[in-house]
Amino acid sequence: MPNAANRTEPIAEVRPTTCVRPDAGPRGAGGARGPRTTTGRRGRVVAAAAVCSALVMALHAHVPNGLGNLGSLFQTFLPWAGLSVPALLVTAAVRRSRLAAVAVLAPAVVWVSLFGGMLTDKRAAGGDLTVVSHNVDEENPDPARTARALAASGADVLALEELSSRATPVYERELADGYPYHSVHLGVGLWSKYPLHGVEPVPIMPWTRAVRATVDTPGGPVAVYAAHLASVRVTPSAGFTTARRNEAAVKLAEAVRAEPLPRVVVMGDFNGTAEDSALRPVTSQLRSAQREAGAGFGFTWPASFPLVRIDQILVKGVSPVASWTLPATGSDHLPVAASLRL
């Protein structure tokens, strides 16, 4: 009987085992574990940002003016909010999120509903009265050249703002031949090819910043207002300061509301855009020539690289046929022009 102690039994091969955690990602080169997939979560963040962008643009008139008049500041640059659409779309593509890409349609649709009409050229030929408004800048280094450029526009009526005592005689001399009728009240003036009467300052501020006149055009009388609303400032301590401008807008609105003539043109430097809800006392009574008969946004300031349209031509009782900006002069604003059918 063989000795049990000397028996040799085959030894089973023992294989090493590997425990894999359920949440472990795939291993890359060298055994390094790859990052977890978070595309879904990131896509939801982009989608949420798109919805917020759409809501803020759609409800821009209700953005509060607390914390330094942020509402007015946002509304001033509202057209530029559309840049959020391509930015969000690129982010959605990087995240490879279909949810985010679809959500970006919301701000795109809102922006188009607000400004899509500005992208078409609505200008037409004709018109009975051409008007030009220009903040000529009291620091303008060459007022004579600016005056000649304005005269060359062929406008029937010119409204000039920020006239300095030094430059006013220059404008009067350069414009005398083409505009036999004019009236200047401190820094605001009207020049016209047609007779002016009933010229008087409009008390929108403690000093004269607006005038009103009746222009006797061949098509009948038209009430013309030239206005320069108070300037706004952006400071770290006070934010976007608009109180004085807003008060001037309310007083200008009262004068327009009391105007007896049915045909009214209000133009000038409003130091605010037509989208600024703080200017609604004026803008709600009138129609923007640029929005109704312009091409593009017609940005006017700063002249070197216009970002906003703060120079306005607003009307009622007449029909804008065309609206446009003129080339830069020596001012920091671009002139604005409109052709009107009486």
FIVOFI-119676 format. One record per atom (N, C-alpha, C): z, y, x; residue in three letters. Coordinates in steps of 0.1 Angstrom, whole numbers, plus 5000, padded with zeros to 4 digits. Example, Ala and Ser with C-alpha at 12.3 -4.5 7.8 and 13.67 -1.06 7.14 Angstrom:
% residues 2
507849435132ALA/507849555123ALA/507849675132ALA/507149785128SER/507149895137SER/507950005129SER/
This chain:
% residues 342
500049885009MET/500050005000MET/500050125009MET/499050205007PRO/499050325016PRO/500250415014PRO/500550475025ASN/501650565025ASN/501250695018ASN/502050735007ALA/501750854999ALA/501850985008ALA/502650975018ALA/502851095026ALA/501651125034ALA/500751015036ASN/499551045044ASN/498351065036ASN/498451065022ARG/497251095014ARG/496851235015ARG/495451255015THR/494951395016THR/494251425003THR/494751514995GLU/494151564983GLU/493251684985GLU/492151684978PRO/491251804979PRO/491951934974PRO/491752034981ILE/492452164977ILE/491452254970ILE/491752294957ALA/490852374949ALA/490752514956ALA/489452564955GLU/489252694961GLU/489852804952GLU/490552884957VAL/491152994950VAL/490353124952VAL/489853174940ARG/488953294941ARG/489853424938ARG/489653524945PRO/490453644942PRO/490053704928PRO/490953754921THR/490753814908THR/490753964909THR/490054034900THR/490054174899THR/490454224886THR/491354314885CYS/491854374872CYS/491154504871CYS/490454514860VAL/489754644857VAL/490454714845VAL/490854834847ARG/491454904836ARG/490354944826ARG/490754944813PRO/489654974803PRO/489055114805PRO/489855214810ASP/489355344811ASP/488755384824ASP/488555284833ALA/488055304846ALA/486555334846ALA/486055434853GLY/484655454853GLY/483955374863GLY/482655384864PRO/481955304874PRO/482255354888PRO/482255254897ARG/482455284911ARG/481155324918ARG/481255434926GLY/480055474933GLY/480055414947GLY/479255464956ALA/479155414969ALA/480455434976ALA/480855324983GLY/482155324990GLY/483355294981GLY/483055254969GLY/484155214960GLY/484755334952GLY/484255454954ALA/484855564947ALA/484555564933ALA/485555594924ARG/485355584910ARG/484755714905ARG/483755704897GLY/483055824891GLY/483855904881GLY/483456024878PRO/484256104868PRO/484056054854PRO/485056084846ARG/484956044832ARG/483856124825ARG/483356074815THR/482256144807THR/482956244797THR/482656374799THR/483256474789THR/482156554783THR/480956504783THR/479856574777THR/480056614762THR/480656514755GLY/480956544741GLY/481956654739GLY/482956654746ARG/483956764745ARG/483356894749ARG/482656904760ARG/482057024765ARG/481057074755ARG/480256984749GLY/479357024739GLY/479957094727GLY/481157044723ARG/481857104712ARG/482357244716ARG/482657264728VAL/483157394733VAL/481957494732VAL/480757454736VAL/479557534736VAL/479257564721VAL/479257464713ALA/478957484699ALA/479957584692ALA/481257574696ALA/482257664690ALA/481957804695ALA/481557824708ALA/481157954713ALA/479958014705ALA/479057924702ALA/477857974695ALA/478158024681ALA/479057944674VAL/479457984661VAL/480258124661VAL/481158134671CYS/481858264673CYS/480958374675CYS/479858354684SER/478958464686SER/478158504674SER/477858404666ALA/477158434653ALA/477958514644ALA/479258474643LEU/480158544633LEU/480458684638LEU/480658704651VAL/480958844655VAL/479758934653VAL/478458884655MET/477358964653MET/477158994638MET/477358894630ALA/477158904615ALA/478159004609ALA/479359004615LEU/480459084609LEU/480759204618LEU/479759244625HIS/480059354635HIS/480559474629HIS/480259504616ALA/480759624610ALA/482259614607ALA/482759494607HIS/484159474604HIS/485059454617HIS/484359464629VAL/485159454641VAL/486059574642VAL/487359554643PRO/488359664642PRO/488159764654PRO/488559884652ASN/488459984662ASN/489760004669ASN/490659914668GLY/491859914676GLY/491659884690GLY/492659904698LEU/492559874713LEU/491359944719LEU/491360074718GLY/490360164724GLY/489060164718GLY/489060154704ASN/487760164697ASN/486760054701ASN/487259934703LEU/486359824708LEU/485259804697LEU/485459824685GLY/484459804674GLY/483259894677GLY/483460024679SER/482360114682SER/481660074695SER/482460044705LEU/481860004718LEU/480959884716LEU/481459784709PHE/480659664707PHE/479359694699PHE/479459774688GLN/478359814680GLN/477359894687GLN/477759974697THR/476860054705THR/475959964713THR/476459854718PHE/475559764726PHE/475259634718PHE/475259644705LEU/475059524697LEU/473759454700LEU/472659524702PRO/471359454704PRO/471459354716PRO/472259394726TRP/472459314738TRP/473259194736TRP/473959184724ALA/474659054721ALA/473658934720ALA/472458964718GLY/471458854717GLY/471258784730GLY/471758834741LEU/471658764754LEU/472558644754LEU/473458634744SER/474358514743SER/473558394740SER/472358414733VAL/471558304728VAL/470958224739VAL/470158284749PRO/469658214760PRO/470758154769PRO/471858234770ALA/472958184779ALA/473558054773ALA/473758054760LEU/474357934754LEU/473357814753LEU/472057854752LEU/471057744752LEU/470957674765LEU/471057754776VAL/470957694789VAL/472257604792VAL/473357654787THR/474557574789THR/474557444781THR/473957454769ALA/473757334761ALA/472857234768ALA/471857284774ALA/470957194781ALA/471557134793ALA/472357214800VAL/473157154812VAL/474157044807VAL/474757074796ARG/475756974791ARG/475056854784ARG/473756864782ARG/472956764775ARG/473556734761ARG/473856844754SER/474556824741SER/473556874730SER/473156774721ARG/472356814710ARG/473156894700ARG/474456864698LEU/475256944689LEU/475257094693LEU/475457114706ALA/475457254711ALA/474157324709ALA/473057254712ALA/471757314710ALA/471457354696ALA/471857264687VAL/471657304673VAL/472557414669VAL/473757424674ALA/474657534670ALA/474157664675ALA/473357664686VAL/472857794691VAL/471857864682VAL/471357784672LEU/470457844662LEU/471257944654LEU/472557934652ALA/473258024644ALA/473258164649ALA/473658194662PRO/473558334666PRO/472058374667PRO/471158284670ALA/469758324671ALA/469258374657ALA/469658304647VAL/469158344633VAL/469858484629VAL/471158504633VAL/471858624629VAL/471158744637VAL/470858724650TRP/470358834658TRP/468958874652TRP/468158774649VAL/466858804643VAL/466958874630VAL/467858834622SER/468058904609SER/468459044611SER/469159074622LEU/469659214624LEU/468559294631LEU/467859234640PHE/466959314649PHE/465559264650PHE/465259154643GLY/463859104644GLY/462759204640GLY/463059284630GLY/462059394626GLY/461859494637GLY/462759504647MET/462559604658MET/461459554668MET/461159424667LEU/460259364677LEU/458859384674LEU/458559434662THR/457159454658THR/456859604659THR/455559634661ASP/455059774662ASP/454659824648ASP/455559904643LYS/455259954629LYS/454660094629LYS/454260144640ARG/453660274641ARG/452260284634ARG/451960394628ALA/450660414622ALA/450160554625ALA/448960574622ALA/448360714624ALA/448560794612ALA/448460924615GLY/448661024603GLY/449961084604GLY/450361144593GLY/451561224592GLY/451361374590GLY/452261434584ASP/452061584581ASP/452961664590ASP/453961614596LEU/454861694604LEU/455361604616LEU/455261654628THR/455761584640THR/456961654645THR/458061584647VAL/459261644652VAL/459661574665VAL/460361654674VAL/460861594686VAL/462261644688VAL/463161564693SER/464561594696SER/464761554710SER/465561644718HIS/465761614732HIS/467061684736HIS/467961594741ASN/469061654749ASN/468561684763ASN/468461814765VAL/467761854778VAL/468661854790VAL/469961824788ASP/470861814799ASP/471161954805ASP/472362004804GLU/472662134810GLU/472562134825GLU/472562014831GLU/472462004846GLU/470961984850GLU/470061994840ASN/468661964843ASN/468162054855ASN/467661994865PRO/467262074877PRO/465962154875PRO/465162114865ASP/463862184863ASP/463562204848ASP/464262294842PRO/464062314827PRO/462662364824PRO/461962434833ALA/460662474830ALA/459662354828ALA/459862254837ARG/458962134836ARG/459262064823ARG/460562054820THR/460961984807THR/460362064795THR/460462194795ALA/459862274784ALA/458362244783ALA/457662244794ARG/456162224794ARG/455862084788ARG/456661984792ALA/456461844787ALA/456661844772ALA/457661904767LEU/457961904753LEU/456861974745LEU/456362084751ALA/455262164744ALA/453962074744ALA/453761994755ALA/452561904755ALA/452661794745ALA/453761764740SER/453961654730SER/453161684717SER/452861814715GLY/452161854702GLY/453061854690GLY/454361854692ALA/455361854681ALA/455261984673ALA/455461974660ASP/455562094652ASP/456962164653ASP/457962084654VAL/459362134655VAL/460062064666VAL/460762144674LEU/461562084685LEU/463062114682LEU/463862014684ALA/465362034684ALA/465862004698ALA/466462104704LEU/466962084717LEU/468462104717LEU/469162004725GLU/470562004726GLU/470962024740GLU/472162064742GLU/472762084755GLU/472062194763GLU/471762304756LEU/471062414763LEU/472162494770LEU/471962524783SER/472962604790SER/472462744789SER/473462834792SER/473062984791SER/472063014802SER/472162944813ARG/471162964824ARG/469762924820ARG/469662804813ALA/468362754811ALA/467662804798ALA/468462854789THR/467962894776THR/466762994777THR/466963104786PRO/465763194787PRO/464563124793PRO/464663024801VAL/463562944806VAL/462762874794VAL/463562814786TYR/462862744774TYR/462262844765TYR/462862954763GLU/462363064754GLU/461063114760GLU/460963134773ARG/459763184779ARG/458663074779ARG/458962954783GLU/457962844784GLU/457362804770GLU/458162814760LEU/457762764747LEU/457262874738LEU/457263004742ALA/456963114734ALA/455563104728ALA/454563064736ASP/453163064731ASP/452962964720ASP/453462844722GLY/453262744712GLY/454162744700GLY/455362804702TYR/456362804691TYR/456862944689TYR/456163014680PRO/456563154678PRO/457863174670PRO/458363074664TYR/459663084657TYR/460762994664TYR/461863054667HIS/462862984673HIS/464263044670HIS/465262964671SER/466663014670SER/467562934678SER/468462994686VAL/469362924694VAL/470762964691VAL/471662864689HIS/473062894687HIS/473862814697HIS/474362894707LEU/475062834718LEU/474162724724LEU/474662604724GLY/473862494731GLY/472862424723GLY/472562464711VAL/471662394702VAL/470562494697VAL/469362444697GLY/468262544693GLY/467162464686GLY/466362544678LEU/465262494671LEU/464062584675LEU/462862514678TRP/461662584680TRP/460662534670TRP/459762614664SER/458862574654SER/457562644654SER/456562574650LYS/455162634648LYS/455162704635LYS/456062664626TYR/456062724612TYR/457262814611TYR/457262904601PRO/458362994599PRO/459662924597PRO/460762984602LEU/462062934600LEU/462863034592LEU/463662994582HIS/464563094576HIS/465763014572HIS/466763094568GLY/468063034564GLY/468662954576GLY/468463004588VAL/469062934600VAL/470562974601VAL/471362874602GLU/472762894603GLU/473462784610GLU/474562814617PRO/475262704623PRO/475962614613PRO/476162494616VAL/476862394608VAL/478162364615VAL/479262394608PRO/480662384615PRO/481162244616PRO/480562164625ILE/481062034627ILE/482062024638ILE/482262124646MET/483262134656MET/483762274658MET/484862294665PRO/485362434667PRO/484362534673PRO/483362474681TRP/482262564686TRP/480962504681TRP/479962584681THR/478662544675THR/477962424682THR/477762314675ARG/477062204680ARG/476062154670ARG/475762234660ALA/474762194650ALA/474262314643ALA/472962314640VAL/472362424632VAL/471462364621VAL/471262444610ARG/470462404599ARG/469462514597ARG/468162474594ALA/467162574591ALA/466162514580ALA/465562604573THR/464462564564THR/463162594572THR/462362484573VAL/461062504579VAL/459962504568VAL/459262614568ASP/458162634558ASP/456862574563ASP/456762444561THR/455562364565THR/454462394555THR/453262364559PRO/452162364549PRO/452362274537PRO/453162174539GLY/453462084528GLY/454662114520GLY/455262234523GLY/456462274515GLY/457662274524GLY/458762334519PRO/459962344527PRO/460662214531PRO/461162214543VAL/461962094548VAL/463162144554VAL/464362084551ALA/465562124557ALA/465662044570ALA/465862114581VAL/465962044594VAL/467362074600VAL/467961974605TYR/469261984612TYR/469161944626TYR/469662014635ALA/469761974649ALA/471261964653ALA/471661854658ALA/473061824660ALA/473361764673ALA/474461794679HIS/474961734691HIS/476361694688HIS/476661574685LEU/477961524682LEU/478761524695LEU/480061524693ALA/480961524705ALA/480761404714ALA/480961434727SER/480761324736SER/481861224735SER/481561104740VAL/482560994740VAL/482860964755VAL/483960904757ARG/484360874771ARG/484960734771ARG/484760664782VAL/485360534784VAL/486360544796VAL/487560534793THR/488660544804THR/489560424803THR/490160394815PRO/491060274815PRO/492260294806PRO/492760424804SER/493960444797SER/493660454782SER/492560524778ALA/492360544764ALA/491260454758ALA/490460384767GLY/489460304762GLY/488160384758GLY/487560354747PHE/486360414742PHE/486760524732PHE/486860654737THR/487360754728THR/486260814720THR/486460814707THR/485360854697THR/485960944686THR/487260984686ALA/487861044675ALA/487061184672ALA/486861264682ARG/486261394679ARG/484861374674ARG/484061274680ARG/482761254676ARG/482761204661ARG/483661124657ASN/483661074644ASN/484061184634ASN/484861274638GLU/485261384629GLU/483961474627GLU/483261494638ALA/482061574637ALA/480961504628ALA/480961374628ALA/479961304620ALA/480361314605ALA/481661314602VAL/482061334588VAL/481661474583VAL/481861574591LYS/481461714587LYS/479961734586LYS/479261664595LEU/477761674594LEU/477361604581LEU/477961494578ALA/477661414565ALA/477861504553ALA/478961574553GLU/479261664542GLU/478161774540GLU/477761824551ALA/476661924550ALA/475361864545ALA/475061744549VAL/473861684545VAL/473961644530VAL/475161604526ARG/475361574512ARG/475161694503ARG/475561804508ALA/475461934500ALA/474162004501ALA/473161944509GLU/471862004511GLU/471062014498GLU/470662134494PRO/469962144481PRO/468462104482PRO/467862104494LEU/466462064495LEU/466361914494LEU/465261864488PRO/465161714487PRO/464661654500PRO/463961724508ARG/463361674521ARG/464261714532ARG/464761624540VAL/465761654550VAL/465461574563VAL/465461634574VAL/465361574587VAL/466561614595VAL/467361514600VAL/468461534608VAL/468261464622VAL/468261544632MET/467961484646MET/468861544656MET/469061474667GLY/469861514678GLY/470461404685GLY/471461444694ASP/472161354702ASP/473461314694ASP/473561194689PHE/474661154681PHE/475761084690PHE/475461064703ASN/476460994711ASN/476960864705ASN/476060804698GLY/476360674691GLY/475060614685GLY/475060494682THR/473860424677THR/473960414662THR/472860384656ALA/472760364641ALA/473560254637ALA/473960154645GLU/474760044642GLU/476260074642GLU/476660184648ASP/478060224649ASP/478560254635ASP/479460174630SER/480060194616SER/480760324615SER/481260384626ALA/481960504626ALA/481060624622ALA/479760604624LEU/478760704620LEU/478160684607LEU/478760594599ARG/478160554586ARG/478160674576ARG/479160764577PRO/479060884567PRO/477760954568PRO/477160954580VAL/475761024581VAL/474660924579VAL/474760804586THR/473660714586THR/473460644572THR/474460644564SER/474360574551SER/473560664541SER/473460794544GLN/472660884535GLN/471160894539GLN/470860844551LEU/469560874557LEU/468960744562LEU/467660754566ARG/466960634571ARG/466460664586ARG/466560564594SER/466160584608SER/464660574609SER/464060684615ALA/462660674617ALA/462260564627ALA/463060544637GLN/462760434647GLN/462760294640GLN/463760274632ARG/463860144626ARG/462760124616ARG/462360224609GLU/461360214599GLU/459860224604GLU/459660294615ALA/458260324619ALA/458160324634ALA/459060254641GLY/458960254656GLY/458460124661GLY/458460114674ALA/458059994682ALA/459159964692ALA/459859854690GLY/460959824698GLY/462259894694GLY/463159894704PHE/464459964701PHE/464460104704PHE/463560154711GLY/463560304714GLY/464760354721GLY/465260274731PHE/466460314738PHE/466160454745PHE/467260534746THR/467060674751THR/467960704763THR/469060624765TRP/470060664775TRP/470560544782TRP/470760554795PRO/470360664804PRO/468860664807PRO/468260774810ALA/466860784811ALA/466260694822ALA/467060684833SER/466560604844SER/466460454841SER/467360404832PHE/467260264827PHE/467860254813PHE/467160294803PRO/467760304789PRO/468360174784PRO/469560184779LEU/470260074774LEU/470660084759LEU/470760204754VAL/471160234741VAL/470360344735VAL/470260354722ARG/469560464715ARG/470660544709ARG/470960654715ILE/472060744710ILE/471360874705ILE/470060894707ASP/469361014702ASP/468560964689ASP/468861034678GLN/468360984665GLN/467461084658GLN/466561034650ILE/465761114640ILE/465961034627ILE/466761104618LEU/467061044605LEU/466461124594LEU/466061064583VAL/465361134573VAL/465761094559VAL/465461174549LYS/465461134535LYS/464461224528LYS/463861174518GLY/462861244510GLY/461461264517GLY/461361204529VAL/460061194536VAL/459861054541VAL/458661024545SER/458360884550SER/457960894565SER/458760824573PRO/458260814587PRO/457060724588PRO/456060784596VAL/454760714599VAL/454860644612VAL/455460714622ALA/455560654635ALA/456760724642ALA/457360644651SER/458460694659SER/458360634673SER/458660724683TRP/458560674697TRP/459360764706TRP/459560714719THR/460160794729THR/459160854738THR/459460974743LEU/458561044753LEU/458961004767LEU/458061034777PRO/458461004791PRO/459661084795PRO/460261034806ALA/461461104811ALA/461161244816ALA/462061334814THR/461961474819THR/463061484830THR/463561594832GLY/464661614842GLY/466061584836GLY/466061534824SER/467361514817SER/467761364819SER/469061344815ASP/469461204816ASP/469261134803ASP/468661194793HIS/468161134780HIS/466661144780HIS/466061044772LEU/464661054769LEU/464461124756LEU/463461204755PRO/463161274742PRO/462661164732PRO/462961194719VAL/462561104708VAL/461661184699VAL/460661114693ALA/459661184685ALA/459361104672ALA/458961164662ALA/458561104649ALA/457561184642ALA/456561104636SER/455561164627SER/455961134613SER/455961234604LEU/456561224591LEU/455461254580LEU/455461184570ARG/454661214558ARG/455461284548ARG/455061404544LEU/455961484535LEU/455561454520LEU/
